[in-house]
């Protein structure tokens, strides 16, 4: 047996090098195997339900890229490295390390996401979220989801916690994309412009609108220019990310925290109390009430043979999962071999195909949700059905109950 490779996957940048030179992080991981790059088709179809919003963001990104030579370019460029005590930036492609590093965060955190755009038949299409940036004034974590096979559980916990403040601009849109991409239901998402409007009369007089770009806020409060150039629409699934991408991503998370602290100081000086709930998004509450938009189904996301009989492999997979309660790794091994297990995404698809073809099969919806989130790409393929079943359950819950049947796609 060949020796197991060591995966050294952290890239740390600190303020001691003004050139953004790559340095090995002091933390490394010996994971037993190198992280696997998630493979997705370059021509995968757009997911209805949120694609229009993402197309709009792509267009704005392109517009900003070509019009970034405005007056703000005469200002000094914003960089997290220029602070007297700059945050440490840590870039990881490993799920276990991401889970460990999340524990280093304390207090309100800047939050942002990056993903790749591509063009299909003359229109822009958004790929799943590739990078999540989250950080306080001491450490900024760059978590490259596109290089992982699972969404880090601790990152999910923090994002879904209503008690941990996440700060950003158009942050609700980011939260909705996380749901559509991975089934994550973010809570505690605070829109920075809303806080600034409440706390700062000068800001409110300057920007008479509820949404203000992060670059504009940095210009207003820091008198610096936050570049939004071609890096913004670069390949965020690149493995590894280059130094320019890392600095760009770190700056967005860093300045969000700096803006929030400044806004809090202004509010305190003015004797105002910020009521964060007024500009905080809770997608879990929206989901539970049915307000969160559904991932609309299309022919692309329905089983190829929805009316056909179950194949032996689909029936066996369902039985092992539902009746014998095998874990996902156990299922992968049982369906092929321990040395050459079946892909997790394939096993999950077998379960979904079985349930959609034979609607008489009993199952637990929470257990099905848990299964789908064990593989990072499966929600984008099957999440619409989970959403549909939950919507049906909400309707049934409001109506007089006549049975206690398992949730079904009826």
N, C-alpha and C positions, 0 to 999 in steps of 0.2 A: 504494500500500500504506500502510495506516495505521501510525503509529509504534507500536513495541512498548511496552506498559505496563511501568512500573517497579513492582516488588513490594517494598514496605517492610513487612516482616513480623515484625520483632522488637519485643517489648515488654519492656523491662527495668524492674524495680522495685529500688530500693536502700533502704538503711536511713535515708536522710536525710529521708524523708517518712513520718511515722507514720500517715498517712491512707490509704496505699495508692493514691495517685494514679497514673494511667497516664502513662508517659513514653515517648517514642520512644527506642528503643535506639540506641546508637552504631553498631551494625552494621546494614547494610541489604543487600538483595540485588537486583540488577538481573538478573532471570532470563530476560528475553525474553518471558515471559508470566506472568500472575498464577496462583498456585496454584489448582487446580481442586478445589472441594469434592466429596468423594466422595459419590455419590448411592446411597442404599440405600432399599429399600421400607420404609415404616413398618410394614407388616404382614408382614414377612418371618418365616418360621417359625423356631421354636427349633431349634438344632442339637443333636440327641441326643448323649449321651456326656458333656456337661459342664453341661448346662442345670440339672440339679438342684442342683449345687453353687452355681451363680450365683444361682439362685432363693433359696437359703438366705442368700447374702450380701445379696441385696436385702431379704429379710425382716429380717435383722439390722440393716441400714442404717435401715429404717423404724422398727424398735423403738428403735434408738439415738436417732433423731431425736426421737421422742416422749418419751423418758425421759432427756433430756440435762440435766435440771435437778437432778441429784443433788448431793451434798456437794462434789464436785470443782469445781462452779461457783463456790464461794466463793474458790477459788484464783485468782491472776492468770492471765490468758489467755496461752498460749504463742504467740509469734510469732518467726519467724526474724529479724525486724527489731530485736528487743530485745537481741541479742547485741552485745558490744562491737565486734566486727569481723564484721558480718553478711555472709553470702554474697550474691553478685549473682545475681539471678534473671533468666533469659533465656527468653522464650517465643517459639517459632518454629513456623511452619506450612509451612516450606520444607525439602524433603529435602536439598538441597545445603548449606544453612546448618547443618542438624542434623548432617550428616556433618563439617563443619568444626569445629563447636563441641564435638563429642565429644572432640576432641583436647585440650581444656582440662581435662579431668578427670584427677585423679591420686589414687591410693590408693583405699581402700574407699569405696563410694558408697551413699548412701541410694537406695532403689528402691521405686517404687509405680506404680500404674496407676489410671485412672479410666475409667468407661464409663457409658453411659446405660441406664436401665431403662425399660421401658414395660409396660403392662398389656394382656393379650390374653385374652379369655374368662375373666376373673376370676383370672388368674395373672400373675406377674411374669416378664418375659422380658428377658434381657441382650443388648444390642447389642455389636458388636465393640469391642475396646479403642479408646478415642478419644484418650487422653492417656497418655504415659509420662513419669514424673518420675524423674530420675536426677541425683545431685549429690554433691559432696564438701563440705568446709567453706568452699570459696572460691566455687564457682559451682554453681547449680542450673539444670538444663536442663528445660524443659517442652516436650515434643515432641508436637504435636497431629497424631496419625496420621490422624484423620478428615478433615483438610484436605489430605491428601497422596494422590498416586496410587501411590506406592511406599513400602515400608518402608525407612527410611534404612539403607544398607549398613553404615555405621560403628556405628550404634546396634545393629544386629544382631550385628556382630562383638563388641562389648563385652558384650552380653547373653549371647552364646553362649560367651564365654571362661571357662574354668575358673580362670584365673589372676587374674581381676578380681573382687574381692569385691563382691557386691551385697547390701545389708542391708534387711531388712523384717520385717513380721509377717504370718503366713500367706502367706509369700512363695512357697511351693510352689504354692498355689492360683493366684497371679498368673502363675507360670511356665506352668502347665498351660493357663490361658486364652490366653496368648500363642501357645502351640502350636496350640490349636484355632482361634484367630482368624487367624493368619498363618503357621503352619508353623515358627515360631521354636522352637528347642530350648535354653532357658536352662540355664546351668551356673554354678556358683559362687554360688548363692542361699543366703544365711546367715539362718537364723531367729534373730532377736534374743533371744527368750525363752530359747532353748536356751543361747546364750552366757551370758546373765545367770544362769541356773540353775547353770551350772558355776562361774562366777566369784564370785558373790555369795551367801553363806549367808543373809543377811537377805532377799534377793529370793526365794530358794528356799523359805524358811520362810513367806513371805507368800503366794506363789503356787505351790501344789502341783499344777501342771498344765503340760503342755509348750507350750501356746499361751496367750499373754497379749496382750491388746489394746494397741495402741500408745499409746492415751490413758492406759491404766493405768500403762504404763511411764513415760510422761512425768510423770504425777502422782507416781509413786514416786521417780524420780530428780531431776526438776527442780522438784518442788513447784509445778507449773503445770497449768492445765487446757487440754487440746487439744480444741477444739470439734469435735463431730461432728454438725452441725446439718443443715438442709435443703440446704446447699451440696453435701453428700455425694451426694445423689440428684438433683442438678440436671442440666441438659442439657450434657453434656461435649462434645457435637458443635457447640455454639454457635460461631459464627465472626464475630468473635473471642470468646475467653473474656472474662468480665468480671473486674474487679479482685478481687472476693471469691473467685471460683474460683481465680484465680492464686495468691492468698495461701494459700488452703486447700491447694492442691496443693504449693506450695513448703514449707509447714510440715511436711507428712508426710515429704518427702525429707530436710529439714534435721534434724528431730529424730531420725531414724533414725541419722544419722551421729553426732550428739551423744550418743545413748544408747550407741552402740558404743564411742566414745572413753572414756566414763565406765566402762563395763564393763571395758575393757582396763586402765584405771587401777586399778580395784578388784582385778582379777586380779594385777596386778604387785605391789600392796601386800601381797597375801596370799601372794605367792610361787607363784602358780599359773600354769600354762601352758595357754592355751586351745587346744583341739584342734578347729578349725573344721570339720573333716571330719565330726564327729559330728552336726552339725546343718546340714549343707550339702546342698542338693538339686542333683543333676546329671540333668536330664531327658534329655540325650543318652544317658547310660548306661542310663537306664530305657527309653528308646525302643529302643536297640540290643538290649536283653535281652528286649524284649516286655512290659515291666511298665507302660509308659505306655498308658493307656486309649485305645481306638480310638474315632474318631468314628463312631458307629453309623450305618449307612446307613438311609435311609427312602425312600419313594416320591418325596419332595420332591427328593432329591439324585440320583436316577437319571435317565438320559436319557429324554426324553418318548417317544421312539420307539426304544427300545434294540434292538429286533429289526428295525428298518427298514433299507433300503439307505442307504448314504452319499449325501448330497446332493452335487451337483457342487462346491458351495462348500466343504464339509467335506473332500472328497477333495483339492481343489486346495490348501487350507490345509495339510493334512497333508503333501502332497508338497513344498510350498515350505519347510515347517519341517524335515522329516526328511531329505529327499533333497538339496534345494538349500541347506539350512542358513541360511536367511534369519533375520536378527535380528527381534525383535518389531516395532520401528518399520518395518523393511523389509516385513514381512508386512502390517502395517496399510496401508501405501501401495500395495503390489502388489494387494491385494484390493479396493481402491477407487481412490484417487488420492493423490498427494503433497499436494495442496491440501486434500483432504477424506478423510483416512485413516479406515479402519474403527476402531472402538473396540478398545483392547487387550483388554478383557474378552471381547468378542465373538470375537476371533481365538483366544484361549486356549480358549474354550468349543468352537469348531469343532474344535480339535485333540483335545480330550477326547471330544467326541461321536464323532469318527472312530475313535479307538482303542477306545472302548467298544462301538461297533456292529460293527466288524470286528476281531475278536480275532486275526486272522492278520497284522495290520500290525506290522512290527518297530519298536521304538523303544528309546531309552536312558532308563532310569528317572531317573538323575541329571540328564539334560538336560531331562526333563519337569518335575522338581522346580524346576530353575532357571527354566523358563518360567513356571510358575504363580506364582512369587514375584516376578515382574517387574511384577505389577499387584496392588495392595494388597487388593482384595476377592476375588480369585480363589481363594485357599486355602479360604475359608469355603464356597465352592460346590463345589470339586473335591478338597479335601485328603483327604477320606475315602477316595478311591480310591487315592491315593498311599500312605496308611497301610495299606490293605488289601494292596497289592502288596508293600510292604516286609515285612508280616507273612508273606505267602506265601513270600517269598524266604528269610526266616529259617528257616521250617520246611523248605524245600528244602535249605538249607545244612546242616542237621543230618542230613538223610537221605542215603543213598548217591547220588552224582551219576550221572545217566544221560544227561544232555544239557547243552548250554550255551545253551539257548534263551533268548530275551529274556523279561523278566518279562511276565506276562499276567494278566488278570483272569479266572480260570478258575472 
